[in-house]
Amino acid sequence: MLATAAAATAAQAQPYPARPMTIVVPFAAGSGTDQLARSLAQALGAQYKVPVIVDNRAGASGFLAAQYVAKAVPDGYTVLMTTNTTHAANEHLFKKLPYDPVKDFTPVALLSKGHMLLLVNADSAIKSVADLIAAAKKSPGKLNFGSGSSSSRVASESLKQMAGIDVVNVPYKSNPMAITDLLGGQVDFMFADTPTALPQVKSGKLRALAVSGNQRLAAVPALPTVEEAGVKGYDMSYWTAVYLPPGAPAAITGKLNEMVIDAASAPTFVAYRASTSGEVVTSTPEGLAAFQAAESRKWGQVIRAAGIQPE
């Protein structure tokens, strides 16, 4: 503890940032969070003239990355870019977490909100949400779905509950890994974040059946929402935010908040989010803390409504 405090104090004595920064991501390379982190890293590096490295620590539903950052020195050089998976959903999906999503982190800024696409293999006989529901009802327990994040899993579990179908979850470390098996025919369908899913849809390798949120996306305007496709009341989205380890000095937290908001307005970052129909939504550290608390309550309600029992 003394060493951590000393390191944090020393960091305050230097201009920040003065050396390379690391953005830790709880999902694999190619995932939506990874792509967003790399876009942010590019913008931060260009604006503040320091190298910004992306460190993918995928697996265990985000536990690995969260634990790593929670134990890091709070000097502003180890940053967690994560989603509602680690900071709103996991506490309701697991009986015991190896980290505390509130006490073990310093909130910095909300960064974005996004939606998912409901996907099947391009060769699948399933061509619509109605087809998927009909196939599942015809053969209860036979269809399976991939899930590479809590958002991905809960989106399918909610569809399962709301459509009254019996389908089986196949968990993965990250959505790109699940998509690989969807392409190979090992799983029947899945929800994946738009940045991960869209290239496969545009290449013709996967078929998108619907958008998870409550509005159509500019990137695929002809694609209906799940609700428009017949599942009334369905609405699932996800968010991304930036955190520091616990005990980060207020000066560093405030400076990083300023840096993230500046980078989020950079043309390259804005263009990337627009290309995937993502919404740039920033906040103060206090705003993120309040938002996270509200989202935790919301995800708890969604998870209980979907009938998911904590593991």
Backbone hydrogen bonds in HBPLUS format (Angstrom, degrees):
<---DONOR---> <-ACCEPTOR-->    atom                        ^
c    i                          cat <-CA-CA->   ^        H-A-AA   ^      H-
h    n   atom  resd res      DA  || num        DHA   H-A  angle D-A-AA Bond
n    s   type  num  typ     dist DA aas  dist angle  dist       angle   num
A0005-ALA N   A0001-MET O   2.94 MM   4  6.17 163.5  1.96 151.0 155.2     1
A0006-ALA N   A0002-LEU O   2.89 MM   4  6.06 157.0  1.95 145.8 152.5     2
A0007-ALA N   A0003-ALA O   2.91 MM   4  6.10 156.9  1.96 147.0 153.1     3
A0008-ALA N   A0004-THR O   2.96 MM   4  6.19 159.2  2.00 150.4 155.9     4
A0009-THR N   A0005-ALA O   2.92 MM   4  6.13 155.8  1.98 147.4 154.1     5
A0010-ALA N   A0006-ALA O   2.88 MM   4  6.08 158.1  1.93 148.1 154.3     6
A0011-ALA N   A0007-ALA O   2.92 MM   4  6.13 149.2  2.02 143.3 151.9     7
A0012-GLN N   A0008-ALA O   3.14 MM   4  6.44 145.6  2.26 141.3 149.4     8
A0013-ALA N   A0010-ALA O   3.04 MM   3  5.19 135.7  2.25  98.6 111.0     9
A0014-GLN N   A0011-ALA O   3.21 MM   3  5.51 158.1  2.26 108.0 114.4    10
A0021-MET N   A0051-PRO O   2.94 MM  30  6.41 156.4  2.00 156.8 161.3    11
A0053-ILE N   A0021-MET O   2.80 MM  32  6.16 166.1  1.82 159.1 156.9    12
A0022-THR N   A0077-TYR O   2.85 MM  55  6.01 156.1  1.91 148.0 155.6    13
A0079-VAL N   A0022-THR O   2.85 MM  57  6.07 169.9  1.86 171.0 173.7    14
A0023-ILE N   A0053-ILE O   2.68 MM  30  6.07 165.8  1.70 168.4 173.3    15
A0055-ASP N   A0023-ILE O   2.85 MM  32  6.00 165.1  1.87 146.3 150.5    16
A0024-VAL N   A0079-VAL O   2.64 MM  55  5.93 168.6  1.66 175.9 174.0    17
A0081-MET N   A0024-VAL O   3.02 MM  57  6.13 167.2  2.03 157.5 160.9    18
A0025-VAL N   A0055-ASP O   2.91 MM  30  6.06 163.6  1.94 146.7 148.9    19
A0057-ARG N   A0025-VAL O   2.83 MM  32  6.00 175.7  1.84 171.7 172.7    20
A0031-SER N   A0028-ALA O   3.11 MM   3  5.78 161.0  2.15 137.3 139.5    21
A0035-GLN N   A0031-SER O   2.93 MM   4  6.21 163.1  1.96 155.7 159.8    22
A0036-LEU N   A0032-GLY O   2.97 MM   4  6.16 158.0  2.02 147.1 153.3    23
A0037-ALA N   A0033-THR O   2.86 MM   4  6.03 155.9  1.92 145.4 152.5    24
A0038-ARG N   A0034-ASP O   2.94 MM   4  6.19 155.5  2.00 151.5 157.6    25
A0039-SER N   A0035-GLN O   3.03 MM   4  6.24 149.8  2.12 142.4 150.6    26
A0040-LEU N   A0036-LEU O   2.89 MM   4  6.16 157.0  1.95 150.1 156.5    27
A0041-ALA N   A0037-ALA O   2.77 MM   4  5.95 159.4  1.81 147.9 154.3    28
A0042-GLN N   A0038-ARG O   3.01 MM   4  6.12 154.5  2.08 139.5 145.5    29
A0043-ALA N   A0039-SER O   3.14 MM   4  6.39 158.9  2.19 143.3 148.7    30
A0044-LEU N   A0040-LEU O   2.79 MM   4  6.03 165.1  1.81 160.6 164.7    31
A0045-GLY N   A0041-ALA O   2.88 MM   4  5.92 164.3  1.90 147.4 152.4    32
A0046-ALA N   A0042-GLN O   3.03 MM   4  6.16 156.1  2.09 144.1 150.4    33
A0047-GLN N   A0043-ALA O   3.02 MM   4  6.15 155.4  2.09 146.0 152.6    34
A0048-TYR N   A0044-LEU O   2.83 MM   4  5.80 161.3  1.87 155.7 160.3    35
A0049-LYS N   A0045-GLY O   2.94 MM   4  5.16 123.5  2.26 131.5 137.3    36
A0062-GLY N   A0059-GLY O   3.12 MM   3  5.79 142.6  2.27 116.1 124.6    37
A0063-PHE N   A0060-ALA O   2.92 MM   3  5.28 165.8  1.94 117.2 121.1    38
A0066-ALA N   A0062-GLY O   3.11 MM   4  6.19 169.2  2.12 158.2 161.5    39
A0067-GLN N   A0063-PHE O   2.85 MM   4  5.93 170.3  1.86 158.7 161.1    40
A0068-TYR N   A0064-LEU O   3.07 MM   4  6.16 155.6  2.13 142.2 149.3    41
A0069-VAL N   A0065-ALA O   3.04 MM   4  6.29 168.2  2.05 157.9 159.1    42
A0070-ALA N   A0066-ALA O   2.91 MM   4  6.00 158.2  1.96 149.8 157.0    43
A0071-LYS N   A0067-GLN O   3.20 MM   4  6.32 135.8  2.41 141.5 149.9    44
A0072-ALA N   A0069-VAL O   3.06 MM   3  4.97 158.6  2.11 103.5 110.4    45
A0075-ASP N   A0073-VAL O   2.89 MM   2  5.62 139.4  2.05 100.0  91.1    46
A0080-LEU N   A0243-TYR O   2.88 MM 163  5.08 173.7  1.88 152.9 154.1    47
A0243-TYR N   A0080-LEU O   2.85 MM 163  5.08 155.4  1.91 147.6 155.5    48
A0082-THR N   A0241-ALA O   3.01 MM 159  5.67 154.7  2.08 159.0 165.2    49
A0241-ALA N   A0082-THR O   2.91 MM 159  5.67 157.9  1.96 150.3 156.5    50
A0087-HIS N   A0083-THR O   3.39 MM   4  6.56 161.8  2.43 146.9 151.9    51
A0088-ALA N   A0084-ASN O   2.87 MM   4  4.73 129.7  2.12 132.7 129.5    52
A0089-ALA N   A0084-ASN O   2.74 MM   5  5.89 158.1  1.78 170.1 167.4    53
A0090-ASN N   A0085-THR O   2.95 MM   5  5.78 148.3  2.05 154.4 160.9    54
A0092-HIS N   A0089-ALA O   2.89 MM   3  5.56 154.9  1.95 122.8 130.7    55
A0093-LEU N   A0089-ALA O   3.17 MM   4  6.36 124.5  2.50 140.1 153.6    56
A0093-LEU N   A0090-ASN O   3.00 MM   3  4.84 140.2  2.16  96.9 109.1    57
A0094-PHE N   A0090-ASN O   3.01 MM   4  5.96 139.3  2.18 158.7 161.7    58
A0311-GLU N   A0093-LEU O   2.81 MM 218  6.26 160.5  1.85 143.6 140.7    59
A0104-ASP N   A0100-ASP O   3.08 MM   4  5.28 155.1  2.14 138.6 144.3    60
A0106-THR N   A0244-LEU O   2.74 MM 138  4.91 165.1  1.76 139.9 141.5    61
A0244-LEU N   A0106-THR O   2.89 MM 138  4.91 161.1  1.92 141.4 147.7    62
A0108-VAL N   A0242-VAL O   3.01 MM 134  5.47 144.2  2.14 158.1 150.3    63
A0109-ALA N   A0242-VAL O   3.31 MM 133  5.34 157.7  2.37 132.3 137.0    64
A0242-VAL N   A0109-ALA O   2.86 MM 133  5.34 160.9  1.89 155.7 162.3    65
A0111-LEU N   A0240-THR O   2.89 MM 129  5.58 160.7  1.93 153.8 150.3    66
A0281-VAL N   A0111-LEU O   3.08 MM 170  5.25 149.4  2.18 110.4 117.7    67
A0112-SER N   A0240-THR O   3.28 MM 128  5.26 159.3  2.33 137.1 137.5    68
A0240-THR N   A0112-SER O   2.95 MM 128  5.26 158.5  1.99 144.6 145.9    69
A0113-LYS N   A0279-GLU O   2.87 MM 166  5.20 151.3  1.95 147.5 156.5    70
A0279-GLU N   A0113-LYS O   2.95 MM 166  5.20 177.1  1.95 164.7 163.8    71
A0114-GLY N   A0238-TYR O   2.93 MM 124  5.45 160.2  1.97 149.8 151.3    72
A0238-TYR N   A0114-GLY O   2.95 MM 124  5.45 162.9  1.98 148.6 152.3    73
A0194-THR N   A0115-HIS O   3.31 MM  79  6.37 153.2  2.39 159.5 152.0    74
A0212-SER N   A0116-MET O   2.82 MM  96  5.16 161.1  1.86 152.2 151.8    75
A0117-LEU N   A0192-ALA O   2.87 MM  75  5.57 159.1  1.91 156.3 157.1    76
A0192-ALA N   A0117-LEU O   3.07 MM  75  5.57 153.6  2.14 145.7 152.1    77
A0118-LEU N   A0210-ALA O   2.91 MM  92  5.28 167.1  1.93 151.5 154.6    78
A0209-LEU N   A0118-LEU O   2.72 MM  91  5.43 170.7  1.73 163.0 166.4    79
A0119-LEU N   A0190-MET O   2.77 MM  71  5.40 174.9  1.77 169.5 171.0    80
A0190-MET N   A0119-LEU O   3.15 MM  71  5.40 143.2  2.29 139.6 145.6    81
A0120-VAL N   A0207-ARG O   2.95 MM  87  5.32 149.5  2.05 148.8 158.5    82
A0207-ARG N   A0120-VAL O   2.80 MM  87  5.32 173.4  1.80 158.2 160.6    83
A0124-SER N   A0121-ASN O   2.95 MM   3  5.23 164.3  1.98 114.5 119.4    84
A0122-ALA N   A0205-LYS O   3.14 MM  83  5.35 154.8  2.20 135.5 127.7    85
A0132-LEU N   A0128-SER O   3.05 MM   4  6.38 155.5  2.11 146.9 153.2    86
A0133-ILE N   A0129-VAL O   2.97 MM   4  6.25 164.1  2.00 155.8 159.0    87
A0134-ALA N   A0130-ALA O   2.94 MM   4  6.07 159.8  1.98 146.4 152.6    88
A0135-ALA N   A0131-ASP O   2.86 MM   4  6.03 160.7  1.89 150.9 156.0    89
A0136-ALA N   A0132-LEU O   2.98 MM   4  6.17 156.9  2.03 147.7 154.0    90
A0137-LYS N   A0133-ILE O   2.96 MM   4  6.15 152.7  2.04 147.0 154.3    91
A0138-LYS N   A0134-ALA O   2.94 MM   4  6.08 142.3  2.08 143.4 153.8    92
A0139-SER N   A0135-ALA O   3.17 MM   4  6.35 146.5  2.29 141.5 148.8    93
A0142-LYS N   A0139-SER O   3.13 MM   3  5.62 158.3  2.18 139.7 139.1    94
A0141-GLY N   A0166-ASP O   2.82 MM  25  5.06 160.1  1.86 136.2 136.0    95
A0168-VAL N   A0143-LEU O   3.02 MM  25  6.42 159.2  2.06 142.4 148.5    96
A0188-ASP N   A0144-ASN O   3.13 MM  44  5.48 141.4  2.28 125.1 135.9    97
A0145-PHE N   A0168-VAL O   2.82 MM  23  6.17 152.9  1.89 159.3 162.1    98
A0170-VAL N   A0145-PHE O   2.79 MM  25  5.86 144.7  1.91 168.7 165.3    99
A0146-GLY N   A0189-PHE O   3.05 MM  43  6.56 144.3  2.18 151.3 160.0   100
A0147-SER N   A0170-VAL O   3.14 MM  23  6.29 137.8  2.32 150.5 146.6   101
A0172-TYR N   A0147-SER O   2.81 MM  25  5.81 145.6  1.93 160.1 152.7   102
A0153-ARG N   A0149-SER O   2.93 MM   4  6.18 162.8  1.96 151.3 156.0   103
A0154-VAL N   A0150-SER O   2.81 MM   4  5.89 174.2  1.81 156.5 158.5   104
A0155-ALA N   A0151-SER O   2.95 MM   4  5.96 151.1  2.03 144.0 151.8   105
A0156-SER N   A0152-SER O   3.35 MM   4  6.60 157.3  2.40 143.0 147.3   106
A0157-GLU N   A0153-ARG O   2.84 MM   4  6.12 161.8  1.88 156.0 162.3   107
A0158-SER N   A0154-VAL O   2.81 MM   4  5.83 151.5  1.89 144.1 151.0   108
A0159-LEU N   A0155-ALA O   3.12 MM   4  6.32 152.2  2.20 137.2 144.6   109
A0160-LYS N   A0156-SER O   2.84 MM   4  6.07 157.2  1.90 148.3 155.0   110
A0161-GLN N   A0157-GLU O   2.97 MM   4  6.22 156.3  2.03 143.9 149.3   111
A0162-MET N   A0158-SER O   2.82 MM   4  5.94 170.3  1.83 154.5 157.6   112
A0163-ALA N   A0159-LEU O   2.84 MM   4  5.69 152.6  1.91 147.0 153.3   113
A0164-GLY N   A0160-LYS O   3.07 MM   4  5.76 118.7  2.46 129.0 141.5   114
A0165-ILE N   A0160-LYS O   3.02 MM   5  5.04 158.0  2.07 141.7 147.8   115
A0177-MET N   A0174-SER O   3.17 MM   3  5.61 129.3  2.44 109.4 121.2   116
A0178-ALA N   A0174-SER O   3.32 MM   4  6.69 153.1  2.39 146.7 154.5   117
A0178-ALA N   A0175-ASN O   3.05 MM   3  4.98 114.3  2.50  96.3 112.5   118
A0179-ILE N   A0175-ASN O   2.84 MM   4  6.09 157.4  1.89 159.1 165.7   119
A0180-THR N   A0176-PRO O   3.07 MM   4  6.30 145.5  2.19 138.0 146.4   120
A0181-ASP N   A0177-MET O   3.39 MM   4  6.76 152.9  2.47 142.1 147.3   121
A0182-LEU N   A0178-ALA O   2.90 MM   4  6.22 142.4  2.04 143.8 155.8   122
A0183-LEU N   A0179-ILE O   2.82 MM   4  6.05 156.4  1.88 152.1 157.4   123
A0184-GLY N   A0180-THR O   3.04 MM   4  6.28 139.2  2.21 133.3 144.9   124
A0185-GLY N   A0181-ASP O   2.95 MM   4  6.00 108.0  2.48 132.5 147.7   125
A0186-GLN N   A0181-ASP O   2.80 MM   5  5.05 144.5  1.92 154.1 154.3   126
A0185-GLY N   A0182-LEU O   3.28 MM   3  5.12 155.9  2.34  96.2 103.4   127
A0196-THR N   A0193-ASP O   3.13 MM   3  5.62 125.3  2.44 112.3 124.8   128
A0197-ALA N   A0193-ASP O   2.99 MM   4  6.13 161.7  2.02 156.1 162.0   129
A0198-LEU N   A0194-THR O   2.81 MM   4  5.47 172.5  1.82 156.1 158.0   130
A0200-GLN N   A0197-ALA O   3.07 MM   3  5.60 122.1  2.42 114.9 128.4   131
A0201-VAL N   A0197-ALA O   3.11 MM   4  6.36 149.4  2.21 150.9 159.9   132
A0202-LYS N   A0198-LEU O   2.85 MM   4  6.04 168.4  1.86 163.1 165.5   133
A0203-SER N   A0199-PRO O   2.99 MM   4  6.07 138.6  2.16 137.0 147.6   134
A0205-LYS N   A0200-GLN O   3.04 MM   5  5.41 131.5  2.28 163.6 169.9   135
A0206-LEU N   A0200-GLN O   3.18 MM   6  5.55 152.7  2.26 124.7 122.6   136
A0204-GLY N   A0201-VAL O   3.05 MM   3  5.21 151.0  2.14 102.8 111.9   137
A0211-VAL N   A0224-PRO O   2.86 MM  13  6.20 143.8  1.99 137.4 148.8   138
A0226-VAL N   A0211-VAL O   2.94 MM  15  5.88 141.0  2.09 168.0 157.3   139
A0236-MET N   A0212-SER O   2.93 MM  24  5.23 165.5  1.95 124.7 129.5   140
A0220-VAL N   A0217-LEU O   3.14 MM   3  5.45 139.9  2.31 105.5 115.6   141
A0223-LEU N   A0220-VAL O   3.03 MM   3  5.68 161.1  2.07 123.1 129.1   142
A0229-ALA N   A0225-THR O   2.95 MM   4  6.21 139.4  2.12 142.4 154.3   143
A0231-VAL N   A0226-VAL O   3.21 MM   5  5.92 169.0  2.23 145.3 142.0   144
A0230-GLY N   A0227-GLU O   2.97 MM   3  5.30 162.0  2.00 110.7 115.2   145
A0234-TYR N   A0231-VAL O   3.25 MM   3  5.94 156.1  2.31 141.0 140.6   146
A0253-THR N   A0249-PRO O   2.94 MM   4  6.21 167.3  1.96 159.3 163.4   147
A0254-GLY N   A0250-ALA O   2.83 MM   4  5.91 163.3  1.86 148.6 153.4   148
A0255-LYS N   A0251-ALA O   2.98 MM   4  6.11 154.7  2.04 139.3 146.6   149
A0256-LEU N   A0252-ILE O   2.85 MM   4  6.04 164.9  1.88 154.8 158.5   150
A0257-ASN N   A0253-THR O   2.93 MM   4  6.11 153.1  2.00 145.5 153.4   151
A0258-GLU N   A0254-GLY O   3.03 MM   4  6.28 156.9  2.09 144.6 150.4   152
A0259-MET N   A0255-LYS O   2.88 MM   4  6.19 153.8  1.95 147.1 155.0   153
A0260-VAL N   A0256-LEU O   2.82 MM   4  6.03 163.9  1.85 155.2 158.3   154
A0261-ILE N   A0257-ASN O   3.02 MM   4  6.22 165.1  2.05 151.0 154.9   155
A0262-ASP N   A0258-GLU O   2.95 MM   4  6.12 156.6  2.01 146.0 152.9   156
A0263-ALA N   A0259-MET O   2.85 MM   4  6.06 163.4  1.88 151.3 156.1   157
A0264-ALA N   A0260-VAL O   2.86 MM   4  6.02 146.9  1.97 145.1 154.5   158
A0265-SER N   A0262-ASP O   3.09 MM   3  5.43 149.1  2.19 104.6 113.9   159
A0266-ALA N   A0263-ALA O   3.00 MM   3  5.11 160.5  2.04 106.1 112.2   160
A0269-PHE N   A0266-ALA O   3.05 MM   3  5.38 119.0  2.43 107.9 122.5   161
A0270-VAL N   A0266-ALA O   2.97 MM   4  6.19 169.9  1.98 166.1 169.3   162
A0271-ALA N   A0267-PRO O   2.90 MM   4  5.94 157.9  1.95 145.6 152.1   163
A0272-TYR N   A0268-THR O   3.05 MM   4  6.20 151.8  2.13 138.0 145.4   164
A0273-ARG N   A0269-PHE O   3.05 MM   4  6.34 168.0  2.06 155.7 157.8   165
A0274-ALA N   A0270-VAL O   2.95 MM   4  6.12 156.9  2.00 147.5 154.5   166
A0275-SER N   A0271-ALA O   2.97 MM   4  6.13 147.4  2.08 143.7 151.9   167
A0276-THR N   A0273-ARG O   3.22 MM   3  5.40 144.5  2.35 100.8 110.6   168
A0278-GLY N   A0273-ARG O   2.78 MM   5  4.78 154.7  1.84 153.3 148.8   169
A0277-SER N   A0274-ALA O   3.17 MM   3  4.85 165.6  2.19 100.8 104.5   170
A0288-LEU N   A0284-THR O   2.94 MM   4  6.25 151.4  2.03 151.9 158.5   171
A0289-ALA N   A0285-PRO O   3.09 MM   4  6.38 158.3  2.14 147.1 152.5   172
A0290-ALA N   A0286-GLU O   3.12 MM   4  6.37 160.3  2.16 147.8 152.1   173
A0291-PHE N   A0287-GLY O   2.91 MM   4  6.05 157.7  1.96 145.1 152.2   174
A0292-GLN N   A0288-LEU O   2.78 MM   4  5.91 164.7  1.81 155.8 159.5   175
A0293-ALA N   A0289-ALA O   3.16 MM   4  6.34 157.7  2.21 142.8 148.1   176
A0294-ALA N   A0290-ALA O   3.12 MM   4  6.40 158.5  2.17 147.5 152.8   177
A0295-GLU N   A0291-PHE O   2.86 MM   4  6.10 157.6  1.91 152.9 159.9   178
A0296-SER N   A0292-GLN O   2.86 MM   4  6.04 149.9  1.95 149.5 157.2   179
A0297-ARG N   A0293-ALA O   3.29 MM   4  6.58 157.5  2.34 142.8 147.4   180
A0298-LYS N   A0294-ALA O   3.03 MM   4  6.32 156.9  2.09 144.8 151.6   181
A0299-TRP N   A0295-GLU O   2.80 MM   4  5.98 170.3  1.80 158.1 159.4   182
A0300-GLY N   A0296-SER O   3.01 MM   4  6.07 151.5  2.09 142.2 150.2   183
A0301-GLN N   A0297-ARG O   3.12 MM   4  6.39 153.2  2.19 144.8 151.1   184
A0302-VAL N   A0298-LYS O   2.97 MM   4  6.32 159.1  2.01 151.7 157.7   185
A0303-ILE N   A0299-TRP O   2.86 MM   4  5.95 166.7  1.88 150.6 154.3   186
A0304-ARG N   A0300-GLY O   3.03 MM   4  6.16 159.9  2.08 145.1 150.5   187
A0305-ALA N   A0301-GLN O   2.91 MM   4  6.04 156.4  1.96 146.3 153.5   188
A0306-ALA N   A0302-VAL O   2.93 MM   4  6.14 140.3  2.09 143.8 154.4   189
A0308-ILE N   A0303-ILE O   3.21 MM   5  5.71 162.3  2.24 167.4 162.8   190
A0307-GLY N   A0304-ARG O   3.03 MM   3  5.13 154.7  2.10 102.3 110.2   191
